[in-house]
Amino acid sequence: MDNLTYLWIKPSEVNRSRDARLSRQSEQMNERRTVQVSKYIARHLRHQPGRIGLTPDAAGWVEIDSLIAAASAHGFPFTREELDHVVAANDKRRFAVEGTRIRASQGHSIAVDLQLPPAVPPAWLYHGTVARNLEAIRAEGLRPMNRHAVHLSADRETATRVGARRGRPVVLPVDAGAMHRDGHVFQVSANGVWLTEAVPSRYLRLPEGR
């Protein structure tokens, strides 16, 4: 008779392994759901409110109940608890909630007045981009494109993450102190993004040889 070696695994160990696997799967599903809800809300608060029948006020606010009802009526139901989780869990604070209302903190392509007061910027701000944009930036500076303002970061790390969304990031220092002294107006959004109408190329520290 062959010698057989048996490995005895306690049922409790099997259960713990299964529970850990299910917990990881649940967390992954929850993360995917959170991203889906966040992107849906951002798209319809920043760019396409009319697509689901929403009419933000002049400052971009909509009633939370109206947003949830409109999303459900257009095939993307989510709960108030999910919305609250999206707002609280978003480390970039993309959304602002005030009482029964919600709006995107910045990044709108629709006409809104965020009613942000002018602010004195730090000496240097940063813009994250990619190499393929440098030629146009060198010629035209930074323009808002389909947004209402140019978005700038207070630190290199954040600007690097912004640029990395489009490829290998290039971080451009912006001489915000000189811009402010020359009369350019800055604002800062609720989530710490600095906004200005445009950045002429003379205020940019552009890499050489690109």
Secondary structure by P-SEA (a helix, b strand, c coil): ccbbbbbbbbaaaaaaaaaaaaaaaaaaaaaaaaaaaaaaaaaaaccccccccccccccbbbbaaaaaaaaaaacccccaaaaaaaaaacccccccccccbbbbcccccccccccccccccccbbbbbbcccaaaaaaacccccccccbbbbbccaaaaaaaaacccbbbbbbbaaaaaaaabbbbbbcccccccccccccccccccccc
